[in-house]
């Protein structure tokens, strides 16, 4: 027994439309991969910075024992060094 499909062949315009949709989906997929990769790289860099900060906080003495203020030598009350 042979099955005969009486449905007409899709028109060329409809095929072109589906081809454009597939091309757009492929382009979107590429963009998502690119942006996703860039986002993961940024997140990795931020996590590395946080890990370095965590390590510094875990290994440095607290309170700091340095006599100088972080901005430089201590100032007297007049604002001069």
N, C-alpha and C positions, 0 to 999 in steps of 0.2 A: 504494500500500500504506500502510495506516494502522497506526501502532504504538499499541497500547493498553497503558497502564500499569495493571496490575492491583493495584499496591500501594495500600493504603489511604492516605487523606489523613492526615498527621500529626495526632495528637490536639492539642487546644487546650492541654493541659497541657504537652506537649512543645514546642510553639511558644512558650509562655510561658517555659519553662525556657531555650530558646535566646535569647529576647529579653533575659532577665536576664543571661545570660552575655555577650552583646554589650554591654549597658549597663555591666557591670562592667569589661569590657575598655576601653571608651571612658573610663571614669572613671580607670582605671589609667594610660592613655595621657596624660590631662590632668595627673595627678599627677607622672608621670615628666617631662613637659615643664616643669612648674613647678619641681620640685626641680632638674632639670638646668640650667635657666636661672639659678636662684639659685646653684648650684655654680659655673657659669661666671663669674658676676659676682664671686663671692668669689675665684676663681682670678685673674681679671683684676686685682683690687685688690692681691692679694699680689704678682703679677708687677710691677705698677707700683711698689710699695714696694721690691722687690728692685732694680729698674732705678734708682730714685732712690738707693739705697744704693750701687750699683755706680758711679753717676756721682760721688757724693760721694767714694768711695774713689779714684777715678781722677783727680779734680781737686784734692783737698786735698794739701798737702805732708805728707811722711812722713819722719821722725817729726814729730808736731805741735810747733809752735814756741811755743805758748802757755805762758807761765810759770805759769799757774794750773792747778790740778788740775780735773778735770771737775766735782767736787762744790762748788767754790768756791775761795776763797783758800787758799793753802798754810798748813798748820798747823805749829806748832812741836812739838817732841817731847812737850810736856805735854798735847797734845790741844786746846790753846787756839789760837784764830786770832790 
